[in-house]
Each structure stands twice: as structure tokens, then as C-alpha cells.
Amino acid sequence: MDFNVKQAKQWSRLGPRAVYGMAMLELMQKNERVYALSADLGVSSGLQRVMKAYPQRYLNTGIAEQNLIGVSAGLAKEGFVPFASSFAPFITLRCADQVRMNMGYMHLNMKTVALGSGVSMSSLGNSHYGNEDLAFMRSIPGMTILSPADCGQLTQAVYAATEWDGPVYIRLTGEPNMPIVYEESGVYEIGRANVLRKGKDVTLIATGSMVALALEAADTLKTKGIEAGVIDMHTLKPLDTGCLDDVCGLSKLLVTIEEHGKIGGLGSAVAEYVAQMDQRAPLLMFGIPDRYMKAGDYSYMLEQSGLTVEHIVSVVCDKLT
């Protein structure tokens, strides 16, 4: 799904959930094997037009996420390509056994889409925050995990998932007016990270909503005489270990930034790999703290988590001096 600067700006204003619905509508126009499913969250998934245009290919299982995964598995067994969406903790932890058996053990060609991952559900609180989903989904053998950096890349991830043979988990972070990272469509390859900048002092490895923040942090670090590289690790699994091999020999410090708990997400994935290297740069990990936080708006939640440019720059500077 190609896009240009004008579309990127429009999609940014709409936010990831609305853009997911737009991508699904276009995809279903082109591929009649694709089905959209939700657990009574069709509107929240941005699927209003899909519901009207393709009522026979949109299925609402009600607030029954375990059944959502089971129905999706049945469609996949019959050769269809189901995309099932719900809030991050509901489509992962609430139906953990169904995910493990159908997406993992049976390795069915199912795609699940997590809405409002991280803390973007803001005032709805910890019951709706997706801070542990990666830790669980990464542990499922054969699972592919995508975390788009912005709304434009989200459309590419949806199309790439359709062509990918096997289970895919797409993690949507951010909210309307999400910062733009990619102003036009380019090469998107599952399992191949995008190196946005190179830096000899520090490399910021970010995913999802945190890629834009990493670019801003790199700009600030430059004013302090620190050359910072930025990597968009849009695929959490399979991890681009070749990219990590390159930056480990280039930078003095590695930094991971993610809108997920510090346990089990991007930071853990990078740490698991670089720990096996004979020579490696030190690693700093920024993410959601290991506690249940007081709920607030999105910017407040990020600030509580230390996911701000100011905090990241301060800690990196202290580490390098």
C-alpha cells in the first residue's frame, strides 16, 4: 500500500486504529480470502466501512476473545486469511491457551492485531494497558511480531502480514496525531530492521511509537556533541541479528526504547542476543517500569515511564561521561 507525504500527514492525524481499518478495507477489496474479525471492537478497530462493505467477511464474536481466536483458527484451516483485532491484553493474555495452541503449536496462518498497545489506553487504566504482551507472544515458537513506527508503516505491515505464511502479531502503539517517521512508502521487509541513522557514540534501537522519540533524542544528543544512530526495529521476531552485529562493533553504547515493560520486550530480545557476543557495547534499556502505575493521559503515562526525550538524553549523557 503505497503512500506519499500528504497521505502520511492525513493518516498521522487519524491515528493507528483508524488507519488499520483503512488498510483492511483496501486489502479486502483486493483479496477476497481476507476476513476481519473483532471481539465487539469493530468501531474501535476502525472497521466501520469494512462492516458495511463486506458484512459477510466481517465477524463479531462478541466480548469473547478466546472464541475470537478459535473462529480465526477455523477460517485459517479453510484457507482464508483472518485478521482478528482487540485490545492488547485481551487478545494475548486473556486467550493465552488458544494463542499457544492455534497460532503456536498448529502454526496456522492467522493474524492478530493488538489495539492500544503500551499505555495509549490512558485513563482506562492498567486493565487495558498492553505492557506484558510482547513477553508472552515472543515466547510462542514460530510467532512473527511486527511493531510499526507510524501509520504509514502500519499499512505496509498489514500487507506484508497477508503475504507472510504463518501466525503474525501486529502491535499498534501511539494515538491520533502520531508523529510521522516515514513520509513516503519505501522498502519494508519482515525481519529486516531499518537503519535510519548511524552514530559512532550511541545507537538508539527503538520500536513502534518510540522510533519518532528516538529520532528526536538523537537530534538533542547531537547538540551535545554525541553522534547517535537510530534503528527502527519494526520486527521484534524474528529479530534482525545481523543489524545488531553491525552496530555492536560501531557504537560505544546500545540503547533500547520501547512502549512495553522492561521485562520480555525489545530490550530483553536485544540483551538475549548480545549477551552471547565476545565483544559487545554496554546496553541501556528504556521501557515501562515493573509496576502498575496510576492511570492518566498518554503523555502523563509516558512521562511516568521515563519515555521522554529529556530523560533518555540525560541518562545517555551520564553513561557516556
Summary of the structure (lengths in Angstrom):
residues: 321
radius of gyration: 18.8
end to end distance: 44.6
largest distance: 61.0
contacts: 1194
relative contact order: 0.12
helix: 40%
strand: 19%
